[in-house]
């Protein structure tokens, strides 16, 4: 699944290699017009909770704990995870995020989580 699930900043241009483009942020990205047509699905329910997002604040020293807490939240979001897995079975999926730091984004945690998920699509 690793090669079928990618992450990308939502502000980057769309590419045919992106496959299905899924926004995985709870809040609509600043400055992005909803009519722009740059995504196929907004799955805000799979994003970190508002409380976790605010606590993290994209502070690098909080990354390990954010990752642990978000993975715990993901364990309770099986319907949304299955929806993503179904998309991956059909072709490539790009998880879109607005954060500046892609290596420490919720999309990256989600990508890694999907790769480790039992019974994952491949």
C-alpha positions as CSV (number, residue, x, y, z in Angstrom):
1,X,0.0,0.0,0.0
2,X,2.9,2.3,0.6
3,X,3.4,3.0,-3.1
4,X,-0.3,3.6,-3.6
5,X,-0.8,6.1,-0.8
6,X,1.1,9.4,-1.0
7,X,0.9,12.7,0.8
8,X,1.0,16.2,-0.7
9,X,0.3,19.7,0.4
10,X,-3.1,20.8,-0.9
11,X,-1.6,24.0,-2.3
12,X,0.6,22.1,-4.7
13,X,-0.7,21.6,-8.3
14,X,-2.7,18.5,-9.0
15,X,-1.0,15.8,-11.0
16,X,-2.5,12.8,-12.9
17,X,-0.2,10.6,-10.7
18,X,-2.1,11.7,-7.6
19,X,-5.0,9.4,-8.3
20,X,-7.9,10.1,-5.9
21,X,-7.1,13.3,-4.0
22,X,-8.5,13.3,-0.4
23,X,-8.3,16.2,1.9
24,X,-7.6,14.9,5.5
25,X,-7.8,18.1,7.4
26,X,-10.6,19.0,9.7
27,X,-10.6,22.7,8.7
28,X,-10.8,23.9,5.1
29,X,-7.4,25.2,4.0
30,X,-6.9,29.0,4.1
31,X,-7.0,30.7,0.8
32,X,-8.2,27.7,-1.2
33,X,-11.5,28.2,-3.1
34,X,-13.9,25.3,-2.6
35,X,-14.8,25.6,-6.3
36,X,-11.2,25.0,-7.3
37,X,-11.8,21.3,-8.0
38,X,-8.4,20.2,-6.7
39,X,-9.7,17.4,-4.6
40,X,-12.1,14.5,-5.0
41,X,-13.1,14.0,-1.4
42,X,-12.9,15.9,1.9
43,X,-12.7,13.3,4.7
44,X,-12.6,15.7,7.7
45,X,-13.9,13.0,10.1
46,X,-10.5,11.2,9.9
47,X,-8.5,14.3,10.8
48,X,-7.2,14.7,14.4
49,X,-9.7,16.0,16.9
50,X,-9.9,19.8,17.4
51,X,-8.4,19.4,20.9
52,X,-5.4,17.4,19.6
53,X,-4.8,19.7,16.7
54,X,-4.8,22.7,18.9
55,X,-2.6,21.0,21.5
56,X,0.0,20.0,18.9
57,X,0.2,23.4,17.2
58,X,2.8,22.0,14.8
59,X,5.5,22.3,17.5
60,X,8.2,19.8,16.5
61,X,9.0,18.7,20.1
62,X,5.4,17.5,20.4
63,X,5.5,15.4,17.3
64,X,6.1,12.0,18.9
65,X,3.2,12.5,21.4
66,X,1.0,13.9,18.7
67,X,1.6,10.9,16.5
68,X,0.8,8.5,19.4
69,X,-2.4,10.3,20.3
70,X,-3.6,10.6,16.7
71,X,-3.0,6.9,16.1
72,X,-5.1,6.2,19.1
73,X,-7.9,8.4,17.6
74,X,-7.5,6.6,14.3
75,X,-8.2,3.2,16.0
76,X,-11.7,4.5,16.7
77,X,-12.3,5.6,13.1
78,X,-12.7,2.3,11.3
79,X,-15.5,3.4,8.9
80,X,-13.3,6.3,7.6
81,X,-10.3,4.0,7.4
82,X,-12.2,1.4,5.4
83,X,-13.4,4.2,3.1
84,X,-9.8,5.1,2.4
85,X,-8.7,1.5,2.0
86,X,-11.5,1.0,-0.5
87,X,-10.2,3.9,-2.6
88,X,-6.7,2.5,-2.4
89,X,-7.9,-0.8,-3.7
90,X,-9.1,1.0,-6.8
91,X,-5.9,3.0,-7.4
92,X,-3.4,5.5,-6.1
93,X,-4.6,7.9,-3.4
94,X,-3.0,11.2,-2.3
95,X,-3.7,12.4,1.2
96,X,-3.9,16.2,1.1
97,X,-3.0,18.5,4.0
98,X,-2.4,22.2,4.5
99,X,0.4,22.2,7.1
100,X,3.8,23.6,6.0
101,X,5.7,20.6,7.5
102,X,4.8,17.5,5.5
103,X,7.0,15.2,7.5
104,X,5.1,16.1,10.7
105,X,1.6,16.3,9.3
106,X,-1.5,14.3,10.2
107,X,-1.5,13.1,6.6
108,X,1.9,11.5,7.1
109,X,0.7,9.8,10.3
110,X,-2.3,8.5,8.4
111,X,-0.2,7.2,5.5
112,X,2.0,5.3,7.9
113,X,-1.0,4.0,9.8
114,X,-2.7,2.7,6.7
115,X,0.5,0.9,5.6
116,X,0.6,-1.0,9.0
117,X,-3.2,-1.6,9.2
118,X,-4.1,-5.3,9.4
119,X,-5.9,-6.5,6.3
120,X,-4.7,-3.4,4.4
121,X,-5.4,-3.0,0.7
122,X,-2.4,-3.6,-1.6
